[in-house]
Amino acid sequence: MKFGISTFITDEGIGAADLGRAVEERGFDSLFIAEHTHIPASRESPYPAGGELPRIYYRTLDPFVALAAVAAVTEGLLVATGIALVVERDPITTAKEVASLDLISGGRMIFGVGAGWNREEMRNHGTDPAARGALMDERIRAMREIWTKDAAEFHGEHVDFDPIYSWPKPVQRPHPPIYVGGESERSFARVAEYGGGWLPRGGTENLGELVAKVRDRAGWRVPVAVYAAPRDPAVLESYAAAGVDRTLFYLPTRPRDESSRRLDELAELAESLG
């Protein structure tokens, strides 16, 4: 089992380039970063974890800009969105951003995606929260056409465009792996359709059974990366026994020196687990 880092990159924590170097230097294989374009002042949707919404949600950098900075100063580190809110993104523009990041990183991009939870945030992008799942599916399908066809076109209920040309194409073929966030039955179906990987959250009950279920439904050995995994060695060993491929430790957003100390602690834990 490999180990990576999941975090929020903001204007108040360690810089993207410094973080990327620090993560790679300590032997982690990947860096997954979160996305929120903004947080509506109304704050109607409850925070899924309960309580007040943490400050980091208000201050996230654009993930593709931040990961480009990371890619420029690292050599082997996988650069990943965890997760990109596809329901808030234009599919043509996002397809270009993903392909561009995959190109400049030399094929190190993982495209983690999800439908999100903040309904007011979605509405500000013109998205009906009730239709966000169908919208995400169409946008993913449309992006796959753009990545794999010279003259791509798509005609659906939510996405519709006549033939277009868009380069660059991704380095990875047919495109960067698409990791689906979420633990619902619909998420499992998306894993099977998108053909990439599964990105469940740490603390998910019966994870071993769900890993087997996802792989059985997809019909192949789906890569699994656990987001914000607990630091409990017994839990982490159970992940390995369940066939989890990658554990992502959550790194709180802090200044450089404190982030470095916390990464040292996480690297020691990863090393102790072999």
HELIX and SHEET records of a PDB file:
HELIX    1   1 ALA A   16  GLU A   25  1                                  10    
HELIX    2   2 ARG A   55  TYR A   58  5                                   4    
HELIX    3   3 PRO A   63  ALA A   72  1                                  10    
HELIX    4   4 VAL A   86  GLU A   88  5                                   3    
HELIX    5   5 PRO A   91  ILE A  104  1                                  14    
HELIX    6   6 ARG A  119  ASN A  124  1                                   6    
HELIX    7   7 PRO A  129  ALA A  131  5                                   3    
HELIX    8   8 ARG A  132  THR A  148  1                                  17    
HELIX    9   9 GLU A  185  TYR A  194  1                                  10    
HELIX   10  10 LEU A  207  ALA A  218  1                                  12    
HELIX   11  11 PRO A  233  ALA A  242  1                                  10    
HELIX   12  12 ARG A  256  SER A  272  1                                  17    
SHEET    1   A 8 GLY A 197  LEU A 199  0                                        
SHEET    2   A 8 ILE A 178  GLY A 181  1                                        
SHEET    3   A 8 MET A 109  GLY A 114  1                                        
SHEET    4   A 8 LEU A  78  LEU A  85  1                                        
SHEET    5   A 8 SER A  30  ILE A  33  1                                        
SHEET    6   A 8 LYS A   2  THR A   7  1                                        
SHEET    7   A 8 ARG A 246  LEU A 251  1                                        
SHEET    8   A 8 ALA A 225  ALA A 229  1                                        
SHEET    1   B 2 ALA A 152  HIS A 155  0                                        
SHEET    2   B 2 ASP A 160  ILE A 164 -1                                        
END                                                                             
